[in-house]
């Protein structure tokens, strides 16, 4: 059984490694990979560098049918940190450090559990989850990997989550006709005004989705994340770019929803558009309910958790035909925050769960 000191020693090393994404500057020769190789003695270890900061490390011991997935990358350091984010700070209840909650704490628990056991085990560690590109996981899924199940670490307070939202994002560029803002055509010809009129229609549509429900999740959150258009107040904006995103319910098709919104833009107002990221919900197929407790969760003896609003790469495993769940230490409320922290009791509980799964599940 892994001891708390074993977990914290590993978490200290992981937190000290700068794996911020962006800038996505990681390379397969970075010291953190030497550390991971040393931790995975007795495993067949392969490292695949797909470029642009997307790296996948796979360690396999024995002949497991379940792969445990962790992402090594963190978000950038936000304002408000009260101490060095790359130095682990521990008190009687919490471990504080960049990535401690999302999701280096869970990885430390797994490394400690793996070293304290001898059962069959497969660990996939990737570096591009925070970029939302899924290159490393999709590359792994494109191989003849032979796994039936995937357990993906994200903060779920050690509950087994089998349903979450999907995510679709898009870039939309509106076109206008430049001119002096005193012109009587300013209302019709400003690209900014075109964007605002369309945004209002999108917000109204999002409100109409409010009563939709699936797996205990209600509505389809829609967000305008960025608007960039025009030059100055006395000029009619010739161009306006908008970045949008929505979080689909399990079973919904995000691409179709966004395309429906784009269809409401008059052709003479749209310069170009593209869907920049489209990922399914968990489960990825509408034929599955994903409602907890699922038979798999019960079979493994795990505590089932409710569906969650955040997205995870468990959906990518599900879309590839694997049974997938999300299971990790910490609370999503502490992810991506200043002085990010995880409860010590959560790290200990997760290590115990991992140890049991390693010995019994394979």
C-alpha positions as CSV (number, residue, x, y, z in Angstrom):
1,X,0.0,0.0,0.0
2,X,1.4,3.4,-1.0
3,X,2.2,5.7,1.9
4,X,1.4,9.4,1.9
5,X,5.1,10.2,2.0
6,X,5.6,8.2,-1.2
7,X,2.8,10.2,-2.9
8,X,4.1,13.6,-1.8
9,X,7.7,12.8,-2.8
10,X,6.5,12.1,-6.3
11,X,4.1,15.1,-6.4
12,X,6.9,17.4,-5.3
13,X,9.0,16.3,-8.3
14,X,6.1,16.6,-10.7
15,X,5.1,20.1,-9.5
16,X,8.7,21.3,-9.8
17,X,8.7,20.4,-13.5
18,X,7.4,23.3,-15.6
19,X,4.8,21.8,-17.9
20,X,2.7,24.8,-18.6
21,X,0.5,24.7,-21.7
22,X,0.7,27.2,-23.3
23,X,3.5,27.6,-24.3
24,X,3.4,23.9,-25.2
25,X,7.2,23.8,-25.2
26,X,7.7,20.3,-23.9
27,X,10.0,17.8,-25.6
28,X,10.5,14.1,-25.1
29,X,14.1,14.8,-23.8
30,X,12.9,16.9,-20.9
31,X,13.9,15.8,-17.4
32,X,10.4,14.9,-16.4
33,X,10.4,12.0,-18.8
34,X,13.6,10.6,-17.3
35,X,11.9,10.8,-13.9
36,X,8.9,8.9,-15.3
37,X,11.0,6.2,-16.9
38,X,12.7,5.7,-13.5
39,X,9.4,5.5,-11.8
40,X,8.2,2.8,-14.3
41,X,10.9,0.2,-13.8
42,X,9.6,-3.2,-14.8
43,X,7.3,-1.6,-17.5
44,X,7.8,-1.6,-21.2
45,X,8.0,2.2,-21.8
46,X,7.6,3.9,-25.2
47,X,7.6,7.7,-25.8
48,X,6.1,9.2,-28.9
49,X,6.8,12.8,-29.7
50,X,4.2,14.1,-32.2
51,X,5.7,17.6,-32.3
52,X,4.3,21.0,-31.2
53,X,4.4,19.9,-27.5
54,X,2.2,16.8,-28.0
55,X,3.9,13.8,-26.4
56,X,2.6,10.4,-25.3
57,X,4.4,8.1,-22.8
58,X,3.0,4.6,-22.5
59,X,4.1,2.2,-19.8
60,X,2.8,-1.4,-19.8
61,X,3.4,-4.1,-17.2
62,X,1.9,-7.5,-17.9
63,X,-1.2,-7.8,-20.0
64,X,-3.8,-5.4,-18.7
65,X,-7.1,-4.6,-20.5
66,X,-7.5,-1.2,-18.9
67,X,-5.3,1.8,-19.6
68,X,-5.1,4.6,-17.0
69,X,-4.6,8.1,-18.6
70,X,-3.1,11.2,-17.1
71,X,-2.1,14.5,-18.6
72,X,1.1,16.1,-17.5
73,X,0.5,19.6,-18.8
74,X,-0.9,22.4,-16.7
75,X,-2.5,25.7,-17.4
76,X,-0.3,28.9,-17.2
77,X,0.3,30.6,-13.8
78,X,-2.6,32.9,-13.1
79,X,-2.4,36.1,-11.0
80,X,-2.9,35.7,-7.3
81,X,-0.4,33.0,-6.4
82,X,1.0,33.7,-2.9
83,X,4.1,31.5,-3.3
84,X,6.2,29.7,-5.9
85,X,3.8,27.6,-8.0
86,X,6.6,25.2,-8.8
87,X,7.4,24.4,-5.2
88,X,5.0,22.0,-3.4
89,X,3.6,23.4,-0.2
90,X,2.0,20.9,2.2
91,X,0.1,21.5,5.5
92,X,-2.0,19.1,7.5
93,X,-4.8,19.0,5.0
94,X,-3.6,20.2,1.6
95,X,-0.9,20.1,-1.0
96,X,-0.6,23.3,-2.9
97,X,1.2,23.7,-6.3
98,X,0.6,24.2,-10.0
99,X,-1.1,21.0,-11.2
100,X,-1.6,19.5,-7.8
101,X,-5.3,19.2,-8.4
102,X,-5.3,19.0,-12.2
103,X,-3.9,16.4,-12.4
104,X,-0.4,15.8,-11.1
105,X,-1.7,14.8,-7.7
106,X,-3.5,11.8,-9.3
107,X,-0.4,10.9,-11.3
108,X,1.6,10.9,-8.1
109,X,-0.9,8.7,-6.4
110,X,-0.7,6.3,-9.4
111,X,3.1,6.2,-9.4
112,X,3.1,5.5,-5.7
113,X,0.5,2.7,-6.1
114,X,2.3,1.2,-9.1
115,X,5.6,1.0,-7.2
116,X,3.9,-0.6,-4.2
117,X,2.2,-3.3,-6.4
118,X,3.1,-5.9,-9.0
119,X,-0.2,-6.4,-10.9
120,X,-0.8,-5.9,-14.6
121,X,-1.0,-2.1,-15.4
122,X,-0.9,0.3,-18.3
123,X,-0.3,4.0,-17.9
124,X,-0.6,6.6,-20.7
125,X,0.8,10.0,-19.9
126,X,0.2,12.9,-22.4
127,X,1.2,16.5,-22.6
128,X,-1.4,18.3,-24.7
129,X,-4.8,18.0,-22.8
130,X,-4.9,21.6,-21.7
131,X,-4.6,22.7,-25.4
132,X,-7.8,20.8,-26.3
133,X,-6.2,19.2,-29.3
134,X,-6.2,15.5,-28.3
135,X,-3.2,14.7,-30.6
136,X,-1.4,12.4,-28.2
137,X,-4.5,10.5,-27.1
138,X,-5.8,10.2,-30.7
139,X,-2.4,9.0,-31.9
140,X,-2.5,6.3,-29.2
141,X,-6.0,5.3,-30.1
142,X,-4.9,4.9,-33.7
143,X,-2.5,2.1,-32.8
144,X,-3.3,-1.5,-32.3
145,X,-3.2,-1.0,-28.5
146,X,-5.4,-3.9,-27.5
147,X,-7.2,-2.2,-24.5
148,X,-10.9,-2.5,-23.7
149,X,-11.2,0.1,-21.0
150,X,-9.9,3.5,-20.1
151,X,-9.9,5.3,-16.8
152,X,-9.0,9.0,-17.3
153,X,-7.8,11.1,-14.4
154,X,-9.6,14.5,-13.9
155,X,-10.8,16.0,-10.6
156,X,-13.9,14.1,-9.5
157,X,-13.3,13.8,-5.8
158,X,-12.5,10.1,-6.3
159,X,-15.9,9.4,-7.7
160,X,-16.3,7.3,-10.9
161,X,-18.0,9.6,-13.5
162,X,-19.4,8.0,-16.7
163,X,-21.1,11.0,-18.3
164,X,-20.0,14.5,-19.1
165,X,-20.6,17.2,-21.7
166,X,-19.1,17.5,-25.1
167,X,-17.4,20.6,-26.4
168,X,-17.5,22.4,-29.8
169,X,-15.7,25.7,-30.6
170,X,-15.7,27.8,-33.7
171,X,-14.2,30.9,-35.3
172,X,-16.5,33.2,-37.1
173,X,-15.4,36.2,-39.2
174,X,-17.9,38.8,-40.3
175,X,-17.4,41.3,-43.1
176,X,-18.5,44.9,-43.4
177,X,-17.9,47.8,-45.7
178,X,-15.4,50.4,-44.4
179,X,-16.4,54.0,-44.2
180,X,-17.0,57.0,-42.1
181,X,-19.1,56.4,-39.0
182,X,-21.3,59.4,-39.8
183,X,-22.8,57.6,-42.8
184,X,-26.4,56.5,-42.7
185,X,-25.3,53.0,-43.7
186,X,-23.3,52.5,-40.5
187,X,-25.9,50.3,-38.8
188,X,-26.1,47.9,-41.7
189,X,-22.5,47.9,-42.9
190,X,-20.5,47.5,-39.8
191,X,-19.0,44.0,-39.3
192,X,-19.2,44.6,-35.6
193,X,-23.0,45.2,-35.8
194,X,-23.4,42.1,-37.9
195,X,-21.6,40.1,-35.2
196,X,-23.7,41.6,-32.4
197,X,-27.0,40.9,-34.2
198,X,-25.9,37.3,-34.7
199,X,-24.7,37.0,-31.2
200,X,-28.1,38.1,-29.9
201,X,-29.8,35.4,-31.9
202,X,-27.3,32.8,-30.5
203,X,-28.0,33.9,-27.0
204,X,-31.8,33.6,-27.6
205,X,-31.3,30.1,-29.0
206,X,-29.1,29.1,-26.0
207,X,-31.9,30.3,-23.7
208,X,-34.4,28.1,-25.6
209,X,-32.1,25.1,-24.9
210,X,-32.4,25.7,-21.2
211,X,-35.0,23.0,-20.6
212,X,-33.1,20.3,-22.4
213,X,-31.8,17.6,-20.0
214,X,-29.7,14.5,-20.2
215,X,-28.0,12.5,-17.4
216,X,-28.9,15.2,-14.9
217,X,-27.3,17.9,-16.9
218,X,-29.6,20.8,-18.0
219,X,-29.3,23.2,-21.0
220,X,-26.5,23.8,-23.5
221,X,-24.0,26.4,-22.2
222,X,-23.1,28.8,-24.9
223,X,-20.2,31.2,-24.6
224,X,-18.8,34.1,-26.7
225,X,-15.2,33.9,-25.6
226,X,-13.7,36.7,-27.8
227,X,-14.8,39.5,-30.1
228,X,-12.2,41.4,-32.1
229,X,-13.3,43.9,-34.7
230,X,-12.9,47.5,-36.0
231,X,-10.3,50.1,-35.6
232,X,-11.8,53.2,-33.9
233,X,-15.1,54.8,-33.1
234,X,-15.3,57.0,-36.2
235,X,-14.7,54.2,-38.7
236,X,-17.2,51.5,-39.9
237,X,-15.7,48.1,-39.0
238,X,-14.7,46.2,-42.1
239,X,-14.0,43.0,-40.2
240,X,-15.0,41.3,-36.9
241,X,-13.8,38.0,-35.6
242,X,-15.7,36.1,-32.9
243,X,-14.7,32.9,-31.0
244,X,-17.6,30.9,-29.6
245,X,-18.0,27.6,-27.8
246,X,-20.8,25.4,-26.5
247,X,-21.0,22.4,-24.2
248,X,-23.3,19.7,-25.5
249,X,-25.3,17.3,-23.6
250,X,-24.5,13.6,-23.8
251,X,-25.7,12.3,-27.1
252,X,-25.9,15.7,-28.8
253,X,-23.9,16.5,-32.0
254,X,-22.0,19.7,-31.4
255,X,-21.0,20.2,-35.0
256,X,-24.6,20.1,-36.1
257,X,-25.6,22.6,-33.4
258,X,-22.9,25.1,-34.4
259,X,-23.7,24.7,-38.1
260,X,-27.3,25.5,-37.3
261,X,-26.2,28.7,-35.6
262,X,-23.9,29.6,-38.5
263,X,-26.7,29.1,-41.0
264,X,-28.5,32.1,-39.5
265,X,-25.8,34.5,-40.6
266,X,-26.8,36.3,-43.9
267,X,-24.4,35.2,-46.6
268,X,-23.4,38.8,-47.4
269,X,-22.3,39.3,-43.7
270,X,-20.2,36.1,-43.4
271,X,-16.5,36.2,-44.5
272,X,-15.5,32.8,-43.2
273,X,-16.1,30.3,-40.4
274,X,-14.5,27.2,-39.1
275,X,-15.1,24.7,-36.3
276,X,-11.9,24.8,-34.4
277,X,-12.5,21.9,-32.0
278,X,-15.2,19.4,-31.8
279,X,-15.2,16.6,-29.2
280,X,-18.0,14.3,-28.2
281,X,-19.6,13.9,-24.8
282,X,-19.2,11.0,-22.5
283,X,-20.5,8.5,-23.5
284,X,-19.7,9.4,-27.1
285,X,-22.6,7.4,-28.6
286,X,-26.2,8.3,-28.1
287,X,-27.1,4.6,-27.7
288,X,-25.4,4.6,-24.2
289,X,-26.9,6.3,-21.2
290,X,-23.8,6.7,-19.2
291,X,-25.9,7.0,-16.1
292,X,-24.1,6.1,-12.8
293,X,-23.9,3.6,-11.3
294,X,-23.1,1.7,-14.5
295,X,-22.5,-2.0,-14.6
296,X,-18.8,-1.4,-15.0
297,X,-18.6,1.0,-12.0
298,X,-20.4,-1.5,-9.9
299,X,-18.3,-4.4,-11.1
300,X,-15.1,-2.5,-10.0
301,X,-16.6,-1.6,-6.6
302,X,-16.2,2.2,-7.2
303,X,-18.3,5.0,-5.8
304,X,-20.4,6.4,-8.6
305,X,-20.5,10.2,-9.2
306,X,-23.0,12.3,-11.1
307,X,-22.5,13.6,-14.6
308,X,-20.2,16.7,-14.8
309,X,-20.2,19.8,-16.8
310,X,-16.5,19.8,-17.7
311,X,-15.1,17.9,-20.7
312,X,-12.4,15.3,-20.6
313,X,-10.4,13.1,-23.0
314,X,-12.4,10.1,-21.7
315,X,-14.8,11.1,-24.5
316,X,-12.1,10.3,-27.1
317,X,-11.6,6.8,-25.6
318,X,-15.3,6.3,-25.7
319,X,-15.6,7.5,-29.3
320,X,-12.9,4.9,-30.2
321,X,-15.0,2.1,-28.7
322,X,-13.5,1.7,-25.2
323,X,-15.5,1.7,-22.0
324,X,-14.4,5.0,-20.4
325,X,-14.8,6.7,-17.1
326,X,-13.3,9.7,-15.3
327,X,-11.8,9.2,-11.9
328,X,-9.4,11.4,-10.1
329,X,-8.5,13.2,-6.9
330,X,-9.4,16.8,-6.1
331,X,-12.3,19.1,-7.0
332,X,-12.7,20.8,-10.3
333,X,-13.3,24.1,-8.4
334,X,-9.6,24.1,-7.4
335,X,-8.4,23.4,-11.0
336,X,-6.9,26.4,-13.0
337,X,-6.9,28.6,-9.9
338,X,-4.2,30.5,-8.0
339,X,-2.8,28.5,-5.2
340,X,-4.2,25.4,-6.7
341,X,-4.6,22.6,-4.1
342,X,-5.7,19.1,-3.5
343,X,-6.7,17.5,-0.2
344,X,-4.2,15.0,1.2
345,X,-7.1,12.7,2.1
346,X,-8.1,12.6,-1.6
347,X,-4.6,11.6,-2.7
348,X,-4.5,8.8,-0.2
349,X,-8.0,7.6,-1.1
350,X,-7.2,7.6,-4.8
351,X,-3.9,5.7,-4.2
352,X,-5.8,3.0,-2.3
353,X,-8.4,2.8,-5.1
354,X,-5.6,2.5,-7.8
355,X,-3.9,-0.2,-5.7
356,X,-7.1,-2.2,-5.5
357,X,-7.8,-1.8,-9.3
358,X,-4.3,-2.8,-10.2
359,X,-4.4,-6.0,-8.2
360,X,-8.0,-6.9,-9.1
361,X,-9.0,-5.3,-12.4
362,X,-6.0,-5.5,-14.7
